[in-house]
Amino acid sequence: MFSSAANVYITPNGANQGVCTSNPQAPSWFNNAANWGSGTSQIGPGTTVHLCGVFSGGANASILTFQGSGTSGNPITLKFETGSGLSAPYCSAAAGGAGCITMSNLNTPRSYIVVDGGTPCGWDTATNASEGTCNGYIVNTQNGTGLSYNKFTTGIEMEACSNCEIKNMLVYNLYQNIPGDSTANVQQINCVYWSGSNNSIHDSTFHDAGWCLGNSWLNGDTNNSVYNNNIYAVAHGMFNSAGGPLNASDFYVYGNYFHDYQVWNNGGFHTDGIHTFGNLGNGLYPLLTGYYVYNNIFGGDSGNSLSSQIYLSGNTNATGTDGAVHDAWVFNNVFEVSQATDNGIMNFAAGSGHLFYNNTVINSNATIGGACLMWGNISQARYTFIFKNDAFQGCAELIISNANEVDTGITADYNAYATCSGGNCWAAFYAGGTGNWTQYLTNPYGQDQQSVASLPINSGSLGLNSSYQPTTGSIVIGAGTNLSSLCKVNGGQLPNQLCSDITGTPRSATGAWDAGAYHLSNNNPPTPPTGLTAIVN
């Protein structure tokens, strides 16, 4: 049993404000461990701490620090009431064990705690629209190009947390960058920095930061989720990494919108929507097994420093090493770029057991370079990769293998290809690459024998609308194979969302599927019948 306070109210100065009129306290009271416990006036399992007003901190601030944990079914919740937020010139960084809000860190692990901004304000990929206007917020006011500070900073520190949750938050302007500027280490300018198990970050908006969502997993971490977020004007939307012999599993990324990285142009570093990598430690590399990325949209102004929308790199980015991620299952996503990419729009640079199903991959500026899909068979004895039911359009190379290696572990089929702007449209499987579809189909590996291409390839089209959904007559219609048996509900291993399109509408249980993230029936009403005669009784 517990008897902690059901509700606690915090205002900037401890005076009544908004709905906080029942014995409100100042932030220093929240930050004092003596006020946490099982007493009827203390913060403990089941307590909701209500924030009212704007809480201002100084330079290098750590404004609110949790001093305890909740329990299963009785979390401790920090809730932002209407118009509440945290503001500082810049907040402290996770590298020092803190942030504007410190939920948990390596020195003081916590569990069962929630930070709630109060109103869902992330992204709905089913409607391709914002969920709404954010309420609770965290902002740095003086960190960035031409401002008073150029510092590492973190919005929320949630490291070594278990069963923790961040939702409905706006975290923004942690670093306001001007294109061409270069910061000391964008990797340590984080909207959220976290590790642990059974954690979620969802229904939030994050913008103007370095490597925004930073996950450095610990040994044994499992079942973490990032979903329904709107993430933009960042150098990296998210990164997952670790060093040394640390094994983690089951990471879910879905329903997010990663977009518009142009404010980080020409900064001397690369940008990515998502980047995974591992670092050597004690002679060993880490491994995350089970990386599920689905129903996301990657787009907007991709800028001129983009490496990839998703870059699953080799350990320490070194050719010849294995990948930090195995079993990356990527499906039902829309990937779009408007400027060149260094490593392909989607890049499986290493690892094994990867699947790439029913994705739409688009270069919307066909006069620029870059590949739609790139992979590197750099750990050949272990490497396997299957891509099916995907739609590719507008890239210089539609599919390419790094260095044209022998890709014995790769399977490609039931894909749709259109509008290649380079000479080697299929610079994989066929020696030297080729822009000739008939010639490509003679590749010695038997790849893409059931796939389709819009010819002539230099001017063909997938037949998609401005949202990259198929229209009547599109070559993606019926181009895919039926993958229903792979969904868990049918005895398979993949999440059931594979058996629906990105909008959540079920795909057919029998018969061919459309290639790409969208199914035709979601975009076009049935054609009205013609030749009917009215009968009047």
C-alpha positions in Angstrom: 0.0 0.0 0.0 1.0 3.6 -0.5 -0.3 6.9 0.9 1.5 9.5 -1.1 -0.3 12.7 -2.1 -2.7 12.2 -5.0 -2.0 15.7 -6.4 0.8 18.2 -5.8 0.9 21.7 -7.3 4.1 23.5 -8.4 4.3 27.2 -9.5 7.3 29.3 -10.3 7.3 31.1 -7.0 5.0 28.9 -4.8 2.1 31.3 -5.2 -1.4 30.5 -6.5 -1.5 30.4 -10.3 -4.1 28.9 -12.7 -5.5 25.6 -11.3 -2.6 25.4 -8.8 -4.4 26.9 -5.8 -4.1 24.0 -3.3 -1.0 24.6 -1.2 1.3 25.2 -4.3 5.0 24.8 -3.9 8.1 26.2 -5.6 10.4 24.1 -7.9 12.9 23.9 -5.0 10.3 21.8 -3.1 10.0 19.4 -6.0 13.8 19.1 -6.2 14.2 18.3 -2.5 14.4 14.5 -1.8 12.8 15.1 1.6 9.5 15.8 -0.1 9.4 12.5 -1.8 8.2 9.3 -0.1 5.0 7.7 1.1 3.7 10.5 3.3 0.3 12.0 2.6 2.0 15.3 1.7 4.9 13.8 -0.3 5.4 12.9 -3.9 5.3 9.1 -4.4 3.7 6.3 -6.4 0.4 7.5 -7.8 1.1 11.2 -7.4 0.3 13.7 -10.2 2.5 16.8 -10.0 0.8 19.7 -11.7 2.9 22.5 -13.2 1.3 26.0 -13.6 3.1 28.9 -15.2 6.4 29.5 -16.9 9.5 28.2 -15.0 12.6 30.1 -15.9 16.2 29.0 -15.2 19.6 30.5 -15.7 22.4 29.4 -18.0 23.2 25.7 -17.7 19.9 25.2 -15.8 18.5 21.9 -14.5 15.0 23.1 -13.6 13.2 20.0 -12.4 14.8 16.8 -11.1 12.8 13.7 -10.1 13.8 12.4 -6.7 12.0 9.0 -6.8 10.1 6.4 -8.7 6.6 5.2 -9.1 5.4 1.6 -9.2 3.5 -0.5 -11.7 0.1 0.9 -12.1 0.9 3.9 -10.0 3.5 6.1 -11.9 4.5 9.5 -10.8 3.3 12.0 -13.4 4.6 15.5 -14.1 1.7 17.2 -15.9 1.9 20.6 -17.6 -1.3 22.6 -17.1 -2.5 25.1 -19.7 0.2 27.5 -20.8 2.9 26.0 -18.7 6.5 25.6 -19.8 10.2 25.6 -18.9 12.6 28.2 -20.3 16.3 28.9 -19.9 19.1 30.5 -22.0 20.3 26.9 -22.2 19.8 23.9 -20.1 22.4 21.5 -18.8 23.4 18.5 -20.9 22.9 14.7 -20.5 26.7 14.5 -20.8 26.7 15.9 -17.2 23.8 13.8 -16.1 21.0 16.4 -16.3 18.7 18.3 -18.6 15.9 20.9 -18.3 14.0 18.0 -16.8 16.0 15.1 -15.3 13.8 12.0 -15.0 16.6 9.5 -14.5 20.3 9.1 -15.2 23.1 6.5 -14.8 23.8 7.6 -11.2 20.2 7.6 -10.1 18.1 5.1 -12.2 14.3 5.6 -12.0 11.2 3.8 -13.0 7.5 4.3 -13.7 7.6 8.1 -14.2 5.7 10.2 -16.8 6.2 13.7 -18.3 3.0 14.8 -19.9 2.6 18.1 -21.8 -1.2 17.7 -21.6 -2.3 17.8 -25.2 -1.3 15.4 -28.1 0.6 17.4 -30.6 2.7 15.0 -32.7 1.9 13.6 -36.2 -0.9 11.5 -37.6 0.6 9.6 -40.6 -2.9 8.2 -41.5 -4.1 11.7 -42.3 -0.7 13.2 -43.0 -1.4 16.1 -40.6 -0.5 17.4 -37.2 -2.4 16.1 -34.2 -2.9 19.6 -32.8 -1.2 22.5 -30.9 1.2 21.7 -28.2 0.7 22.9 -24.6 3.6 22.0 -22.3 7.0 23.0 -23.6 10.7 23.2 -23.0 12.7 25.9 -24.8 16.3 27.3 -24.8 16.3 31.0 -25.6 20.0 31.9 -26.2 21.7 28.8 -27.6 22.8 28.8 -31.2 24.4 30.7 -34.1 24.9 34.4 -33.2 23.3 34.0 -29.8 24.9 34.2 -26.3 25.8 30.6 -26.0 27.1 27.7 -28.1 26.6 24.8 -25.6 25.7 21.2 -25.2 22.2 20.9 -23.9 19.4 18.4 -23.3 15.6 19.0 -23.0 14.8 15.8 -21.0 17.3 13.3 -19.5 15.7 9.8 -19.2 18.8 7.6 -19.1 18.6 4.3 -17.2 14.9 4.6 -16.9 12.4 1.7 -17.0 8.7 1.9 -17.7 9.0 5.7 -18.3 7.1 7.8 -20.7 7.3 11.2 -22.4 4.2 12.4 -24.2 2.4 15.4 -25.6 5.5 17.7 -25.3 7.0 20.5 -27.3 10.7 20.7 -27.0 12.2 23.3 -29.3 15.0 25.8 -30.1 17.6 23.8 -28.0 20.0 25.1 -30.6 19.1 27.6 -33.3 21.4 26.9 -36.2 22.1 29.0 -39.3 23.2 27.1 -42.4 26.9 27.0 -42.8 27.6 27.2 -39.0 29.3 24.3 -37.3 28.8 23.4 -33.6 31.3 21.6 -31.5 29.3 18.4 -31.1 25.7 18.2 -32.4 25.5 14.7 -31.0 25.2 16.2 -27.5 22.4 18.7 -28.3 19.4 16.4 -27.5 15.7 16.9 -27.2 15.6 13.7 -25.2 18.5 11.4 -24.2 17.5 8.0 -22.9 18.1 4.4 -22.3 16.5 1.6 -20.3 13.5 -0.7 -21.0 9.8 -0.4 -21.7 10.0 3.3 -22.3 8.0 5.4 -24.8 8.3 8.9 -26.4 5.1 9.8 -28.3 2.6 12.4 -29.6 5.1 15.2 -29.3 6.9 17.8 -31.4 10.6 18.3 -31.4 12.5 20.9 -33.5 15.7 22.9 -33.8 18.2 20.7 -32.0 21.3 18.7 -33.0 20.9 14.9 -32.6 17.3 15.3 -31.3 16.3 11.9 -29.9 19.4 10.2 -28.5 19.2 6.5 -27.5 22.4 5.0 -26.2 21.3 1.6 -25.1 22.4 -0.3 -22.1 22.9 -4.1 -21.8 19.6 -5.8 -21.7 17.5 -2.9 -22.8 14.3 -4.0 -24.5 10.9 -2.9 -25.7 11.3 0.9 -26.4 9.0 2.9 -28.6 9.1 6.2 -30.4 5.8 7.0 -32.2 3.5 9.7 -33.5 6.1 12.5 -33.2 6.7 15.5 -35.4 10.5 16.0 -35.7 12.2 18.7 -37.9 15.0 21.2 -38.2 17.4 18.8 -36.6 20.8 17.4 -37.6 19.6 13.9 -36.8 16.0 13.0 -36.0 17.1 10.1 -33.9 20.2 8.0 -33.2 20.6 4.6 -31.6 24.1 3.6 -30.6 26.2 1.9 -27.9 29.8 0.9 -27.3 31.3 -2.3 -26.2 29.5 -5.7 -25.5 26.0 -4.3 -24.9 23.1 -6.2 -26.3 19.6 -4.8 -26.6 16.4 -5.9 -28.4 13.0 -4.8 -29.8 13.0 -1.1 -30.6 9.9 0.3 -32.3 9.7 3.5 -34.5 6.3 4.2 -36.1 3.9 6.9 -37.1 6.5 9.7 -37.0 7.2 12.5 -39.4 11.0 13.2 -39.9 11.6 16.3 -42.1 13.3 19.5 -43.1 17.0 19.4 -42.1 18.1 22.4 -44.2 19.0 24.6 -41.3 22.0 22.3 -40.8 23.3 22.6 -44.4 27.1 22.9 -44.9 28.0 22.5 -41.3 30.8 20.1 -41.9 28.8 17.1 -40.7 26.1 14.9 -42.1 22.4 14.9 -41.3 20.1 11.8 -41.1 16.5 11.1 -40.3 17.6 8.0 -38.3 21.2 6.8 -37.7 22.3 3.6 -36.0 25.9 2.7 -35.2 28.1 0.9 -32.8 31.5 1.7 -31.2 34.3 -0.7 -30.2 34.7 -1.2 -26.4 36.7 -3.8 -24.6 37.5 -5.4 -27.9 33.8 -6.0 -28.7 30.9 -4.3 -30.5 27.3 -3.8 -29.3 24.2 -5.3 -30.9 20.6 -4.3 -31.1 18.4 -7.1 -32.4 14.9 -6.3 -33.6 14.6 -2.8 -35.0 11.0 -2.2 -36.3 10.5 1.0 -38.4 7.1 1.3 -40.0 4.3 3.8 -41.0 6.7 6.8 -40.9 7.0 9.7 -43.3 10.4 11.1 -44.2 10.4 14.3 -46.3 10.3 18.0 -46.6 13.4 20.0 -47.5 16.1 17.4 -46.9 19.0 19.9 -47.2 22.3 19.5 -48.9 24.1 17.6 -46.1 21.9 14.5 -46.0 23.6 11.1 -45.6 20.4 9.1 -45.6 16.9 9.3 -44.3 17.7 6.0 -42.5 21.4 5.0 -42.2 22.1 1.7 -40.6 25.8 2.0 -40.6 28.6 -0.5 -39.8 30.3 -0.5 -36.5 32.4 2.7 -36.1 31.4 3.3 -39.8 34.3 0.9 -40.8 34.0 -1.2 -43.9 34.5 -4.9 -43.0 32.8 -4.7 -39.6 29.3 -6.1 -38.8 26.4 -3.8 -38.1 25.2 -2.6 -34.7 21.7 -3.6 -35.7 20.4 -6.9 -36.9 16.8 -7.8 -38.0 15.8 -4.3 -39.1 12.3 -4.7 -40.4 11.4 -1.5 -42.3 7.9 -1.3 -44.0 5.0 1.0 -45.0 7.2 4.1 -44.9 7.4 7.0 -47.3 10.9 8.2 -48.0 11.3 11.4 -50.0 14.3 13.7 -50.6 14.6 17.0 -52.4 18.4 17.2 -52.6 21.2 14.8 -53.1 22.1 12.1 -50.6 25.6 10.8 -49.8 24.6 7.2 -48.9 21.2 6.7 -50.5 17.8 7.6 -49.3 17.7 4.3 -47.4 20.9 2.6 -46.5 21.4 -0.8 -45.1 25.2 -0.5 -44.7 25.7 -3.6 -42.5 24.0 -6.2 -40.3 21.9 -9.2 -41.2 18.3 -10.3 -41.3 17.0 -7.0 -42.7 13.6 -6.7 -44.5 12.4 -3.8 -46.6 8.7 -4.2 -47.6 6.0 -1.9 -49.1 8.0 1.3 -48.9 7.7 4.3 -51.3 11.1 5.8 -52.0 11.1 9.1 -54.0 13.7 11.6 -55.2 11.5 14.6 -55.9 14.3 16.5 -57.7 15.4 14.1 -60.5 18.2 16.5 -61.6 20.3 15.7 -58.5 22.4 12.7 -57.6 22.0 9.9 -55.1 20.5 6.4 -54.8 17.0 5.4 -53.7 18.2 2.2 -51.9 21.8 1.4 -51.1 23.3 -1.5 -49.2 26.7 -2.9 -48.5 27.5 -6.6 -48.2 30.4 -5.9 -45.8 29.9 -8.9 -43.6 29.1 -11.4 -46.3 29.1 -14.6 -44.3 26.3 -13.2 -42.1 24.5 -10.7 -44.3 21.0 -11.3 -45.5 18.6 -8.7 -46.8 15.2 -9.0 -48.6 13.3 -6.2 -50.3 9.9 -6.7 -51.9 6.8 -4.7 -52.8 8.7 -1.4 -52.8 8.3 1.6 -55.2 11.3 3.6 -56.3 11.3 6.8 -58.4 13.5 9.6 -59.5 17.0 8.6 -58.2 20.2 8.6 -60.2 20.5 4.9 -59.2 17.2 3.2 -58.2 19.1 0.4 -56.3 22.8 0.1 -55.7 25.2 -2.1 -53.8 28.3 -0.4 -52.5 31.3 -1.2 -54.8 29.1 -3.6 -56.8 29.9 -6.5 -54.5 28.7 -10.0 -54.9 25.4 -10.0 -53.1 24.6 -13.6 -52.4 22.5 -12.9 -49.4 20.1 -10.5 -51.1 16.6 -11.1 -52.5 14.8 -8.5 -54.5 11.4 -9.0 -56.2 7.9 -7.6 -56.8 9.1 -4.0 -56.8 8.2 -1.1 -59.1 10.7 1.2 -60.6 10.4 4.5 -62.5 12.3 7.7 -63.6 15.9 6.9 -63.3 18.1 10.0 -63.9 21.4 8.3 -64.2 22.9 5.8 -66.6 23.1 2.9 -64.1 19.6 2.7 -62.9 20.1 -0.8 -61.4 23.7 -0.5 -60.2 23.3 -3.8 -58.4 23.2 -7.5 -59.4 24.1 -6.7 -63.0 27.9 -6.2 -63.5 28.7 -2.6 -64.1 25.1 -1.5 -63.7 22.6 -0.8 -66.5 19.8 1.5 -67.5 18.2 -1.1 -69.6 15.4 -3.0 -67.9 15.5 -6.0 -70.2 19.2 -6.3 -69.8 18.9 -6.0 -66.0 16.5 -8.9 -65.8 19.2 -11.2 -67.2 21.2 -10.6 -64.0 22.8 -13.9 -62.8 21.1 -13.8 -59.4 17.5 -14.0 -60.7 16.5 -10.8 -59.0 13.4 -8.8 -59.7 11.9 -11.3 -62.1 8.3 -10.4 -61.0 9.0 -6.7 -60.7 7.8 -3.9 -63.0 9.3 -0.8 -64.5 7.8 2.2 -66.2 9.5 2.5 -69.6 11.3 4.4 -71.0 12.9 4.5 -67.6 14.3 8.0 -68.0 10.8 9.5 -68.4 8.5 6.9 -66.9 6.4 7.4 -63.8 5.0 5.3 -61.0 1.7 7.2 -61.4 1.5 8.7 -57.9 -0.2 11.9 -56.7 1.5 14.7 -54.8 1.3 12.7 -51.6 2.9 9.7 -53.3 -0.3 7.7 -53.3 -1.2 5.6 -56.4 -3.7 6.9 -58.9 -5.7 5.0 -61.4 -3.4 3.3 -63.9 -0.3 3.4 -61.6 2.2 0.6 -62.2 2.3 -0.1 -58.5 -1.2 -1.4 -58.5 -1.1 -5.2 -58.1 2.7 -5.1 -58.5 3.4 -6.5 -55.0 3.1 -10.0 -53.7 0.8 -10.9 -50.8 2.7 -10.9 -47.5 -0.2 -11.7 -45.2 1.5 -14.8 -43.9 4.3 -12.8 -42.4 2.0 -10.9 -39.9 1.8 -12.1 -36.4 -1.9 -12.5 -36.5 -1.4 -15.1 -39.3 1.5 -16.9 -37.5 4.3 -14.8 -38.9 7.0 -12.7 -37.0 6.3 -9.2 -38.3 4.0 -6.6 -36.6 0.4 -6.8 -37.8 0.7 -3.3 -39.3 2.4 -4.9 -42.3 -1.0 -6.3 -43.2 -2.4 -2.7 -43.5 -1.1 0.2 -45.4 0.4 3.4 -43.9 -3.1 4.8 -43.2 -4.1 1.7 -41.3 -6.5 0.3 -43.9 -6.2 -3.5 -44.2 -4.5 -4.9 -47.3 -6.1 -7.9 -49.0 -5.8 -11.2 -47.3 -5.6 -12.9 -50.7 -4.3 -11.8 -54.1 -1.7 -9.3 -55.0 -0.8 -6.2 -53.0 0.0 -2.8 -54.4 3.7 -1.9 -54.2 4.6 1.0 -51.9 3.2 2.4 -48.6 -0.3 3.2 -49.9 -3.1 1.2 -51.3 -5.2 2.6 -54.1 -8.6 2.2 -52.5 -7.6 4.7 -49.8 -7.1 7.5 -52.3 -9.7 7.2 -55.0 -13.5 6.8 -54.6 -15.1 4.1 -56.8 -15.9 5.3 -60.3 -19.7 6.1 -60.6 -21.5 3.7 -62.9 -22.6 4.9 -66.3 -25.5 3.9 -68.7 -28.1 3.6 -65.9 -31.8 4.2 -66.6 -34.1 5.6 -63.9 -37.3 3.6 -63.4 -40.3 5.3 -61.9 -43.0 3.2 -60.4 
